[in-house]
Amino acid sequence: MRACSRTIDRPLLILGLEGEDVALLMVIFGVPAILFAPVIPLVCFFIAWPGLVMFKRGKPEGYVLHWLYKAGLPFKGLLPPGARHVFAPYTAHEMRIE
């Protein structure tokens, strides 16, 4: 019997970051690089990459998106961040807890 590889469920990393993190960096620094001069956003991009790798070290997959949601960034299809909602089956409306 051969041993099974333990890297089957390991996420695909691009220089230490997941694909969604790379896309986030490209949106944050790519749009200003297209709209304005590309030098400063490009330098900030190469500074932010290792910073994000250090920030994510030891954290689970998708940590940055969960962190952004917890910080208050709304995502389409999810409940508004920061508000606690209770959906009761016996009421016709949503109750908001504050």
Secondary structure by P-SEA (a helix, b strand, c coil): ccccccccccccccccccaaaaaaaaaacaaaaaaccaaaaaaaaaaaaaaaaaaacccccaaaaaaaaaacccccccccccbbbbbbccccbbbbcc
